[in-house]
């Protein structure tokens, strides 16, 4: 069931991204802790083609985040 849901979400996302009408003023941001499991279809040019690595914060930064 999980794979079916995953496949449907990816299909809908690709349809929206590749649709005839360009999405104007829309930015889609995705995040994962498992980039190795991203469907290759999502990483083609014009889709999610840019990866930005955000490293884990240092211990002091952890403490500061929890104080917010």
N, C-alpha and C positions, 0 to 999 in steps of 0.2 A: 504494500500500500504506500509506503514512504517513497519508493522509487517512482510510482505512478504520479504522486503529487509533485515530486521534484521535476519530473519530465514535463508535466503540465505547466508548472510555474515557468520553467525555462522556455517552453514553446510560446506562452503568452508574452513573456518579456521580449523574446526575439521578434515576434510579430509587431509589437509596439515600437521597438527600436528600428525595425526595418520597414515600417509602414510607408506608404506612398507620401503621406503628409509628414513633413519634418516637424519634430517636436521643437517648437520655438520657445526660447526662454525656459527650458526644462533641463535640469541637471540631475542625473541619476548617479547616486553614490552607493556602492556596495562594500560590505566589509565581511571578512572571514578570517578565522584563525587556521583555516585549512586551504591555502591557495592551491595545493596539489590536487584538490578534488573539484576545482572549478571546471565546468564543462568547456572543452576547447571551442565550441561554437560561440560562447560568450566572449572569447578573447580575440576574435577576428577584428581587423581594422574597422573602425567606425562604430564599434560596440564598446565593450570595456577593454580598450586596448592599452590603457595606461595603468601601471601598478605603482602604488606609493606604499613603501614599507614604513610602518610606524613601529619602532621598537618598544619593548616593554620599558616602563619608567624605572628609574633607579629607586632604591628604598626610600630616600628622602622625599622624592616626588610622590611616591605612594602615600606617605603620611600626609603630605600637603593636599592631595586629592581627597582623602578621607576627612579632612578638616573642613572642606567646603560644605 
